[in-house]
Amino acid sequence: MTHTKWSRRGFLGTLGAGVAVGELASLTARAQGPAPNPARDAANVERDVVFGKGGDVDLHCDIYKPPAGAPVKRTAILHVHGGGFAAGNKNNLAARLQAQSALGYVNVAVQYRLSGVARWPAQIEDVKAAIRWTRANAGKLGIDPARIAVAGYSAGGHLALFAAGTQNSPQYEGSGGSAGAGTQVAACFAYYAVTGPAWEGFRKGFPMPEGSSEAAWKEAEPGTHIKGFPPTVLHHGLADVTVRPESSEDFLRLLRAANIPSELHEFAGVPHEFVAHQEFAEAVARLNDFFLERHVITPKTYPPFGAGRGGRGASN
């Protein structure tokens, strides 16, 4: 298990303003349709593919294939956008998905019903429908159906973690399509994830039905399902005041206590949504790639490393 910290001078102020602009753009896009986006409009992207149903409404995904010349990993990563469960959309993920696709992965940005449309557990049912669809279409996507990972950002991080902890759990599967394909995942990546009460807005923003019990609220926390987790990576900015870094730090402790292969990468001086900055998107893509190589693609175990300086066998 590793825990790393990164720093970028001057990044906090620049991105802090950009996040507010991005939120406004997201709301405008829902009314006017997606603006031109070079990353999403690229030749390796298949846009707005229907993967299932959310109630009576078609759910769509964007598929980012590895570009020509990229290595072949035969692994898919499903990405779940953030937005406090009430906003955001899959179009905003394009640039960061291209960074991961360049390393040889098929990336799938998925749509799910927002809180203004449906209450819990509709959101996780939609994510699970996307996992089943990906597995059912593994041949067309050029992936191994045993190599499907899930990733999520902020509120989407909650959904990714919850999906990772409730694989093939009947009460959360829903009926959105691709029945019987299975919702097991090989790995999970959560960026500045909402894990429950560590987000001050959890009781206001989470789409829990009115009148739900305390037991239902506890059930909706990903940490309640920790024993079912695959290998998991958490990413968080140490200057995040939207979802405090303690959210991921506390979750890492749960993963470690359950002996889940897990890592937390913390980035000094950066706020919420830092991975929207391309330099950070590329950095975390490489970290994710290294993790998947070791735990999913060519799993490795390591002999004990040599003792530290001064120990038996240490070299100068």
N, C-alpha and C positions, 0 to 999 in steps of 0.2 A: 504494500500500500504506500502510495507516495503523496506528498503534499508540497506543492511548489508555489512560488510567488513570483509575479512578473511586475515590471514597472514601466510606465511611459510618461515622461515629463510633459506637463502641459495638457495632457489628454482630457482630464476631468472637465475643465471649463468648455472645451471645444465640443465634446460629445454631449454634455449636459444640455446645451442649447439645441443640438441636433435631435435629441430624443423628443423634445416638445414639438419640433417641426414635423418629425416623423409621425407622431400621434395625430396631428391635424391632417396630414396627408392621407393617413389611413382612413379617417372618417370621410374625407372628400372622395377618395377612391371608391368607397362603397356606393356613393351616389352617382359617380360619373364613370365608373369602370376603371381598370388599371391604366396608369400612365405608361408611356413607353419606358421600357426597362431593358437595357442591353444584356444584362445577365439572364433575365427571364426570356428574352426574345432570341437567345442564341440558338444555333442550329442543333445543339445537343439536347434541347428541351422540348418535351411533348406536353402541351398545356391543356388544362381543364379536362382531363380524362375522368369519366364517371367511374367511381369505385364502389358506390353503394347508395343507400337511401338513409336519410335522416328524417324519420317520419314519412311524409309524402314527398320530400324534396330530394332531388339528386345531390349527392356529395361529390366534389371534384378534387382531383389532385394534379400536381405538376410533376413530371418525371424528368430528372436530370441524369442523363447517361454520361459515362466517362467520355471525354473528348478523344479524338484520334491521337494515338501515341501514348495514352495513359496506361499504366499497368492494369492487369485484369485481376480483380479481387473477388468477383462473384459474390459480393455482399451488398445488401441494401440497407439503407438507413432511412427510416420514416421520421419526418420532422414536423413538430406540432408548434404552431405559432403562439405567441403571448398576446397580451392585451387585457389582463384582468378578468378574463372569462367573458367580457362584454364587448370587446373590440378586437382589432387586428385582423389580418388575413394572411393566407399563404404566399401572396405575391411579395411580401416584404422580406422573404427569406432568400431570395434569388442569389445575391452575391455570395453569401456564406455557403450556400449549397454548391455553388460552382467551385469554391475552394476545396470542398471535400471530394467533389466529382473528379477534379484534376488528379487526385491521388488514386483513382481507380474504382470508386464506389458509385453505385446507383443510389441516388437520393430522391426521395419522394416527399414533396410538401403537401400536407393534407388539410382539408377543410373539416371543420366540426361546427355543430350548432352552438351559437353563442347564448349567453344567459337571457337575452331579451327574446329569444325564440323558444327555448326549451330549458327545463330544469334538470338537475342531476337525477339520474346518471346518464342522460342523453349524450353528454360530451364524451365520456369514456366509451360508450357504446359506438360512437362514430369512429374513435381512434381504433378500437378493436376491429371494426369493419374494414378499416384501411389495412391493418395487419393481415387479416384473412385474405383480402383481395391480393395483396402483394405475394403471399404464399401461393395462392391459387394460380397466379400468373408468373411464377418464378421462371418458367421456361422462356416466356416471351421477354422477360426483363433481363435474362442472362445471368441469373443469380442462383445460388444454392438455397433452397427453401429453409435449410437449417441455419443460414447466416442472415437473419433479419434482425436489425437493431432498431431501437426507437430513441428519438432525441426530442427534447422540448425546451422551450424558452419561457421563463417566468411562469405565468399561469399554465402555459403549455408544458413546462417542466413538471408541474404537478401531474398532468395527464400522462406524461411519459413515465414518470416514476410509478404512478398508480397502475398503469398498464403492465409495467415490469413486475410488480408485486402480485398481480391478480391474473396471471396467465391461465387461460382456459377456465376461468371462474364463471360458472353459469349465470350468476346473478348480474354480471356486468357485460355479458356477450352481446345482448341485444339481437335484433333481427335485420340488420342493415345490409346483409348480402354475404355471399361466399360462405354459406353455412357449412360447417364441418371442416373448414380448412385449418383451424387451430390458431390461437393467438400467443403461442410461446415466442419469446424473443431471446436472442443470444447475448445481447448487451443493451445497456441503457446509458444515455448521455443527458445530463440535466444541467441547463445553464441558468444561473441565478433563480433557482426553482422555488416556487411557492410550495412549501411542504406542510403547511397548516398554520397554527397560531403565530409562528415567527413572522408572518406577514400581518401587519396591523389591520389590513382591510379584509382579512379572510372571512370574518362573520358577515361583512357587508357585501363583498364581491363574489363569494363563491355561490354558485347557482343552486343552493340547497332548497328543496321545497319548504314552503311555510309550515311552521309547526313541527319540524323535525326534532327528534329527541337528541339528547346529548350523546347517546350511543351511536346515532346515525352520523353525527358530526365526527366522532372519533373514528368511525368506520371509514370516513371519507379522507382520512389522512394517510398518505402513502406509507408512513412509518408503521402503521398498524399491520401491514402486510409484508414486513421486511424479510421473513423467512423464505419467501418465494422468489427472491431477487436473483437475476443473472449478474455477471460482472458489470460494474457501474462506475461511471466517471462523473464527478461534479465539477462545475466551473463557476467561479463567483468573483466579482469585483469587491475589493475591500472598502471602497468608498460608496458602495451601494446603500442608499437610504430608502429605496423603494421596497426591496426585500433584503433585509439585513443579512450579511454573510454568515451570521450565526445559524441561519436556516440550513445552509449546506454543511456547516461545521458540526451541528448537532446530528444531521442525517448521516454524516460519515461515521460518527461514533456508533450509531445503530447498525450500520453495515459491517463495521469491524467486529462488533460484538456478536454478530450472526455469522462471522467468518466468510463474508461475501468479498470476493476480490474487488477492491475499490480504491479509487484515487480522488483526491480533492486538489484542484489547481486554483489557487487564489492569486489575484492580480492587483498589485498595490496601486493605489491612486486612481482607480477607474470605477465608474458608477454602474448602474443598471444598464442593460443593453449594450455593454461594451463590445460584444462580438459583432455588432453592426458595423464597426470600423474594420476595414478590409485587412489591415495588418494583423489585427487580433483574430479575425476569422481564419486567416491562413495559419497562424500559430497554433490555435486550438485544433484545427484540422489535422495538423501533423501529430499533435499529442493523441488525438483520437485514433489516428492511423496506427501509431505505435502500440496503443492499448489493444486494438482489434487484432493486430498481427500476433500479439503474445497470448491473447485469451480466446480468440475465435478462429482466426484463419489458420494459423500454425501454432496451436497451443504449446506453451513451453513451461517447463519447471526448471528451477535453477538450483544448483548445489549451493551450500552455504558459502557466502563470500568470505574472503580472507579477513582476518582480524584487522582492526584499525592500527594506526601507527603505534608502535611499541608493543603490539601483540605478537604472539608466536608466529613466525613465518612472515612478518612484515618486511617489506623491502624498502630501501632508501632510494 
